[in-house]
Each structure stands twice: as C-alpha cells, then as structure tokens.
Amino acid sequence: MNCTLCPVNCNTDRQLKKGACKCGALPVVARVSAHMWEEPCISGTKGSGTVFFSGCNLNCRFCQNSEISRTGKGVEMSVGQLADLFLAVADSGVHNINLVTPQQFSDVIANALEKVKHKLNIPVVYNTNSYEKPQSLQRLCGLVDVYLPDLKFYSPVISKNYCGRADYFEVAIKAITEMRRQQPVNVYDDDGLILRGVVLRHLVLPSCVEDSKCVLDWVAGFDKTMPVSLMAQYFPPHHDDKYNELNRRLTVREYNNILEYFYNVGLTEGYEQDPESATEDYVPSFDFSTYEQLTENIKNKDI
C-alpha cells in the first residue's frame, strides 16, 4: 500500500522502498534509555523512558539528531518486538514511555500499543514534530496519554527555508488541535508528573524572535492553559552554507525577549531554559545495533 500516512503524501510503497521519511514500513529504533533532560513533569527523578525512532518527515537544516533522522540508522522491529520493548521500558522503573519522532511509524506504533496498553502502568508520551495528519493521530486516541508536540515555525518562508515545508504551521496547528481534543485537560500526580494532557514545545531559533512571537500569539489564542516549553538549547550542529544565522547560538537577549512576550500575551504555564545551557550534551548517543543491546540499555537505565 502506498504511503499517505503523513502530510508529505509521498505515495511510496514502503514495503518495497524507503519513503520521504527515509524509512520502510517497519519501525526502526535507534536508542532506548532513561532520559533526564525532558521537562520536569516528564523526566521527574527517575527519567523518561525514551524510544528514539529513526527517520523523519521533515528536513530541518539544524537537526541535532541528523545521525538517525537522515540515515535510518537503528534496529528494525516487528510489531511484536516493539510491543515487547514497550513492556521492557515500563518494567525498568522510568516514569513514562516517551516515543520520540514517531510520526512516520504512527500506524505500527498504534498496533503495538493495542497489544500491551492494558499492561502498562505508566503513561505513553508521544513526542512529535507535529507534521502529522489529524486522521493518523485519531488512530492513537486512547493509546497515547500525553502529547509532546513541537510548534517550530509560523512563517511559511522560514519553514520552507529551514525544514522544506512551507505549510508547516497550518499542518501543525491542525495536528495540535486534534491532540488537545483527545487530551483536553492536563492531569498531574502528587509529585507533579504529568499523567495526561498536552505540553507544547517551541525551540527559539537565532534571528527568529518575531516568528517566535507569532507562535506564542497562536498559542495564547488557542489555549492559555496548555503549558509551553520555551527551549533555548539551540546550537549549530554543523556549518550552514546558506543560512548564516543558523551558525550561532541563541543570545540571552533574544531568549529573554521571547520569555517576556510569553507573559505579555497572557501565558503563564510552562517551562524555561537557561540560554547558557545550549550544548551538545543534549544530543544522545546512537550506537546500538541489536534488539538485545537496546533492551539491555533500558534495563541498565543508561542515560
């Protein structure tokens, strides 16, 4: 069957060759680990059980995980293996199962979750770039407890230049609207860990202050109760020959400008980062080649 799972609509038979997401039909997992660097309500004290999927349906010039998003590096799994992996993550003592860059495999992920959801005693987090179809997300209704979507850009010019998709904003807000429909209220436990809901992420980029303000304008008009994670962790993963502004880190002044605007538009719920913390330490290692290595990694809670 030719793939129309995501808005790219590449129409590729992913059983025979890789689609625009650089992946075939079966999910490819590049890393499984207890991750301490997510938002406090997700990482908590025991870490978030991250499952990093390879491939991506965007082509962000500044991708910090390009080692897996562009190459498809990782371990290919059947639906049954993926379901078993979810159980292994849940048994490792982490706070949640965090599916990172899952959109290109959302149908297979849904199949795997249907097998084991009733056995899971921790929330399932869906950590996405938001370039998704609402119809695909509807397949996950009742299977995903927490949505962790990006809202990367507002301007079609910027999104075309930086990720190759001029329609990114219009697509993403429809996807986020569906996520909020499924999880309309954020629910936390006594320790402040999120059990259900939506936490929106926005990475503030250098020289894109006005675009970030437009993103926050939309959020304020959509749902002021939805927490926003304003990320300052951008660093140049490589030299960009075309867009020189991407070759520097975000300045403290730029970030503080956005932080002030966040409050000015009436937003109060969310998270901030120290701009000085933007380092390569946020990029995990993707050096696992077998299913056994992946499962052993999560058992050891290797961070």
N, C-alpha and C positions, 0 to 999 in steps of 0.2 A: 504494500500500500504506500502510495507516495505521500510524503510528509507535509502536512499543513498544520502541525501542532502549535507553532508559534507564528507571530505576525510576519515573519520573513516569507512564509509560504514558498519555500524553495522547491517544493513538489518533487523532492528526491526520494527514490525508493531506498530508504536507509537500511533495508535488509541486504542490499547489493553494494552500496557505496555510501560514503560519508555525505551528510547534508551540509547546509550552510553553517551549522553549529560545529562542524569538524568531527562529527560523531556518527556512528552507525546506530542500529536500533537498540542494542543492549547498553545498559548504563556502564560507564567507566568511572571507577572511584580511584582518586589519586592519593587520598590521605584520610585517615580516621584518627582522631585524637581528642583529648580533653583540652579545650581551648579556654584560656583565662582572659582573653583580650576582647571579648564581646562586651556589650553594655552590661552594667552591674546586675540588672534584673534578669540577665540571661546567663552570664558566667558564674555569678554568685561566688561561693567559696570552693566549690568542687569542680568547677569548669563546665563548659558546654560541650556536649559530645558531637563534635563537628564531623560531618561526612562530606568531603570535598569531591564534587563531580567534575570531570574533565569536559572540555569543550565550552562553547558559549555562542549564543546567537547574536551577540554584539561584537564589534571590533574596536574596542576602546584603545586609543593610542597610548594611554597611560596605564594600561592594565598592569597591576602588580603581581598577578598570578598568571602571567602570559606563558609560563613554563607548562601549564596544563590547559589553559583556555585556548591556546593556539595549536597545540600539538596532539591533544588527545591522549597524553601520557597517563597511564594508570592501569588498573586491573579491571577487565571486563567481567561482568557478573550476570548471572541469570536472575530471574525474578525471585526464585527460591533462595539463592545466595544472598541477595540484597535483603530479603526479609530476615534471614538468619543474622545478617550483620546488624540490622536494627535491634534485634534482641540482644546481641552481644554488647552493643553500645548501652542499651538500657540497663544491663546487668553490671556495668562497670562502675556504677556509683556516681555518674555525672548527673547534672540537673535536668538535661533535656537532650533530645536528638535533633541536631542542627544540620539541615540539608542545605549545603552551600552551592550556589549556581546550579539549581536543579531543573530549570525550566525546559531544557532540551530533552529531559527524561521524565517529565511530569506524569505521562501516562503509565510508564513502567513503575515509577515510584508509587503511584496510586494502587497498582496491582499488588505490589509488595506490602504496602501498608494495610491493605484489606486482609491480608493473611495474618497479620500479627497485631493490629491495632488493639484488639481486645486483651492482649497480653502485656501491653506497655503500661507502666506505672508512672511514666514521666511524659511531659508534653513533647509534641513534634513541632519543631520550628522550621519554617520554610523561608530560606534566606536567598532572595531573588533580585535580579536586576530590574524586574518589573516589565520587561519587554515580553509580555505574555498576552494571550487571549483570555478574556473572561470565561469563554466556554471551557478552556483547558483547566482553569482554576476551579470551575464548578465541579469538575471530576474529583477534586480534593476536598470538597465540603464534607465535614465530619471526620476527616482523616488528619487534617492539619489544625493544630491548636493555636499556634502563634505565627503570624506573618511578619517577616522582617524585610520589607521591600526597600529598594533604593528609589529615590526620585532624583536622578542625576542632573538633568538639564531642563530648562524651559524653552530657550531659543532653538528653533529648528535649524538655524545656521550653525550654532555651536554644536548641537547634537550631530548634525551631518558631518561637520569637520572632525569632531573628536571620536565619534563611535560609528559613523557611517549610516545613521538612521535619522533623517530629518523629521520623521513622525514620532520620535521617541516620547515626547511629553504627552501627546494626545493618546498614544497607546498606553503609556504607563499609568495615567490618571484613571483610565477605564479599568485597568487591572487592579489598582489600589482601591477603587470604589467597590469592586467585587470582593476583595479581601475584607474590607470593612463591613460589607453586608454579611459575610459569613461570621465575622467576629466583631460585633458592633460595640462591645464593651471590654475594656481591659480588666482582667481579674488577676490579683496577686495573692501569694500565700503570706503567712505571718512574717516571713523573712524578707519580703519584698521581691520574691522571684515571680516572674510572670507565668501564669498558668494558661491564659487565653487572651487573645487580643491582637493588636497591630502596633508595631513600633516602626516608624518611618526613619530611614537613613538618608542623609544628604551629605556628600563629600564636597566641601568647599574647595574650589579649584583656584589657582592663581589667576589674577586678572579677570575673574568671573563674578565679582561681587554683585553687579546689577542682576545677573542671571540668577544668582542665589536668592536675591530679594524677591524675584518673581516666583520662584519656587515656594518661598515662605508665604507669599501672598495667597497662592493657591491653597496651601495647607490651612491657613487661617480661615479662609472662606469655606473650606470643606469640613473641617472638624478640629476645633481648638482643643478637644480633649485627647486627641491622638498624640502620643509622645513623639518628639522629633529628636533624633540623634544627630547633632551637628558635628561632623567629623573634620578634624584638622590634620589628619595623618598623611596627607598627600606628600609624596616625594617623587622626583623624576626617576622612573625605573630604568630609563635609558635616554640617550640624547635624541630629541625630536628635531629633525632637519627642517620640518615645515612650519611647526608652531613653536616658536622660540619661548613663548610664555609658559609652556609646559616644562621647560628646562630648569625651573627654580621651585623652591618650596613656597608654600603659602606664608605671607608675612603675618606677624601678630596683629598689625593694624587692620589687615583685610579680615582676619577672623573676628576680631573684636567688633568690627563694623557690622558683620552679619549677626553676631551674638546680640548686639544692641537692637538690631532690626527685628530679631526674633521676638523680643519683648514688646517692641513698639507696635507690632501687628496683633498683639493680644495673645501670643502663645506663651504658655507657662510650663508645660510638661515636656520633659526631655532630658538630654544629656549633652554635655560639652566636653571638649578635649583640650589639652594644653598644646598649642601650636608647636612648642619646642619638642614635643614628643614624636614628631614625624621622623621615623627612622625605618630602616629595612627590617627591624626586629618584628614588624607586623607581618612579614612575609614568611609563611611556614615552609618547611622542607617537604619536598615531594619526591621521596626516594624509596618508595615501596613498589615492589614488582610482583608480589604474590598475594593471594587472598589470605593466606596464613600470616604473612607479615602485617597486613592491615589489622586483622583481628587481634594479634598479639600486641600491637601498638596500643589499641584501646584498652586491653586488659591491664597493660602496664601504666596506663594513663600518661603516656609520653606526651609532653607539651612542646 
